[in-house]
Amino acid sequence: MSSLWAFLLVAVVVTLTPGPATATIIRVATRDGRRAAFSATLGNSVCVLLWGLLSAIGVSSLILASQVAYDVLRIGGAAVLIVIGLRSLLARGAHDEAIEAPRRSTAGWRSGIATGLANPKLAVFFVALFPQFLHRGTPVLPYALAMATTIVALDLIWFSTLAYAVDRGRALLAPRLQRRFERVTGSVLIALGVSLAAESR
């Protein structure tokens, strides 16, 4: 029972800690609204589950054991974050909401998927976290998936709340201020990408 509460505490802290996913959700909510941001949240959650599954079957451990594989993933992920950030900086502005809503939701989904796949720290996180809460004889795969699902549930709650708050604030902002806010989130994504590319392990 103490391990369960310890895991929940860690999961909450990880969920609330800002990172690429947080910046992406804020960016999408600012530009395209909460529905698109929720699609981005779902896309990122799929990747969280994928990383959890890969960690459970040992693939993430193999990636971390290979410097070349990790570096390829790290540089690729950094490039994706930088490209998403640049698109925010260079975008000209919002389009008609009614016409573009389905397309915006699809774009939000793609942004969430790209951000989740581009984050090798998820592999590090799961490989480092899961063993701490597994006891000898515990079936790894179902427990790892259960923990990953818990993190996804917390992500859905937190990011949906964040998207709603940003969308409500967006409705009160003039278009010029919306663009400035989007540029700020784009700059954050670029900074995260550069940081990821520059780091070593």
C-alpha positions in Angstrom: 0.0 0.0 0.0 2.8 2.4 0.8 4.3 1.7 -2.6 1.0 2.6 -4.2 0.8 6.0 -2.5 4.4 6.7 -3.2 3.9 5.9 -6.9 0.8 8.2 -7.0 2.7 11.0 -5.4 5.5 10.6 -8.0 3.0 10.4 -10.8 1.3 13.6 -9.7 4.6 15.5 -9.5 5.6 14.3 -12.9 2.3 15.2 -14.4 2.4 18.8 -13.0 6.1 19.4 -13.9 6.2 21.5 -17.1 7.9 19.9 -20.1 7.4 19.6 -23.9 3.9 18.1 -23.5 2.8 21.1 -21.4 4.2 23.6 -23.9 2.5 21.8 -26.8 -0.9 21.7 -25.0 -0.7 25.4 -24.3 0.4 26.2 -27.8 -2.4 24.2 -29.4 -5.0 25.6 -27.0 -3.8 29.1 -27.7 -3.9 28.8 -31.4 -6.7 26.3 -32.1 -8.9 26.0 -28.9 -9.6 23.4 -26.3 -10.9 20.7 -28.7 -7.7 20.7 -30.6 -5.8 20.7 -27.4 -7.7 17.8 -26.1 -6.8 15.9 -29.3 -3.2 16.8 -28.6 -3.6 15.4 -25.1 -4.9 12.2 -26.5 -2.1 11.9 -29.0 0.5 12.5 -26.2 -1.3 9.9 -24.0 -1.0 7.3 -26.7 2.7 7.8 -26.7 2.9 7.6 -22.9 1.2 4.2 -23.1 3.6 3.2 -25.9 6.7 4.2 -23.9 5.3 2.3 -20.9 4.7 -0.8 -23.0 8.2 -0.6 -24.5 9.7 -0.2 -21.1 7.8 -3.2 -19.8 9.1 -5.4 -22.6 12.6 -4.0 -22.3 12.9 -2.1 -25.6 13.5 1.2 -23.8 16.2 -0.4 -21.8 17.9 -1.5 -25.0 17.6 2.1 -26.4 19.2 3.5 -23.2 22.0 0.9 -23.3 22.9 2.0 -26.9 24.5 5.5 -27.0 23.9 5.6 -30.8 20.2 4.7 -30.6 19.6 7.1 -27.8 21.4 9.9 -29.6 19.4 9.3 -32.8 16.2 9.5 -30.8 17.4 12.5 -28.8 18.4 14.5 -31.9 15.3 13.5 -33.8 13.2 14.5 -30.9 15.0 17.9 -30.6 14.4 18.5 -34.3 10.7 17.8 -33.9 10.3 20.2 -31.0 12.2 22.9 -32.8 10.1 22.6 -36.0 6.9 22.8 -34.0 8.2 25.8 -32.2 9.2 27.5 -35.4 5.8 26.9 -36.9 4.3 28.7 -33.9 6.7 31.6 -34.4 6.1 31.9 -38.2 2.3 31.2 -38.2 0.4 34.2 -39.6 -2.7 33.8 -37.3 -5.9 31.9 -36.6 -8.3 31.0 -39.4 -12.1 30.7 -39.3 -12.9 28.4 -36.3 -16.0 26.8 -37.8 -14.4 25.9 -41.1 -11.1 24.7 -39.6 -12.3 22.8 -36.5 -11.9 19.2 -37.8 -8.6 20.1 -39.4 -7.4 21.7 -36.2 -8.3 18.7 -34.1 -6.3 16.5 -36.5 -3.4 18.9 -36.3 -3.6 18.8 -32.5 -3.5 15.0 -32.5 -0.4 15.0 -34.7 1.3 17.6 -32.5 0.6 15.4 -29.4 1.9 12.3 -31.1 5.0 14.1 -32.4 5.8 15.6 -29.0 5.3 12.2 -27.2 7.4 10.2 -29.7 10.1 12.9 -29.7 10.7 12.8 -26.0 13.4 10.2 -25.1 13.1 11.3 -21.5 9.9 9.3 -21.3 12.0 6.2 -21.9 14.4 7.3 -19.2 11.5 8.0 -16.9 9.8 4.7 -17.3 12.9 2.6 -17.1 14.0 4.4 -13.9 10.5 4.6 -12.3 8.9 1.2 -12.9 11.5 -1.0 -11.1 11.1 1.1 -7.9 7.5 -0.1 -7.4 7.8 -3.7 -8.6 8.5 -6.4 -6.1 10.1 -9.8 -6.7 7.6 -12.1 -8.5 5.4 -9.2 -9.6 4.2 -9.7 -13.3 6.0 -6.8 -15.0 3.8 -6.2 -18.1 0.4 -5.8 -16.4 1.8 -3.7 -13.5 3.8 -1.5 -15.9 0.8 -0.9 -18.1 -1.3 -0.1 -15.0 1.2 2.5 -13.9 1.4 4.0 -17.4 -2.4 4.1 -17.5 -2.5 5.9 -14.2 -0.1 8.5 -15.5 -2.2 8.9 -18.6 -5.3 9.4 -16.5 -3.6 12.1 -14.5 -2.3 13.7 -17.8 -5.8 13.7 -19.2 -7.2 15.5 -16.1 -4.4 18.0 -15.9 -4.0 18.8 -19.6 -7.7 19.0 -20.1 -8.0 21.5 -17.2 -5.0 23.5 -18.6 -6.5 23.5 -22.1 -9.8 24.7 -20.8 -8.2 27.5 -18.8 -6.0 28.6 -21.7 -9.0 28.5 -24.1 -11.1 30.7 -21.7 -8.2 33.1 -21.3 -7.8 33.1 -25.1 -11.4 34.2 -25.6 -10.6 37.3 -23.5 -7.4 38.2 -25.4 -7.1 40.4 -28.4 -5.8 38.6 -31.5 -2.5 40.4 -31.2 -2.0 39.2 -27.7 -3.0 35.6 -28.7 -0.2 35.7 -31.3 2.3 36.9 -28.7 1.3 34.2 -26.4 1.6 31.6 -29.2 5.1 33.0 -30.0 6.1 32.6 -26.3 5.0 28.9 -26.3 6.8 28.4 -29.6 10.0 29.9 -28.2 9.7 27.6 -25.2 9.4 24.5 -27.5 12.5 25.7 -29.4 14.4 26.2 -26.2 13.4 22.7 -25.0 14.5 21.3 -28.4 17.9 23.0 -28.2 18.4 21.9 -24.6 17.5 18.3 -25.6 20.0 18.4 -28.5 22.8 19.8 -26.4 22.5 17.5 -23.4 24.6 14.4 -23.0 24.3 11.4 -20.7 
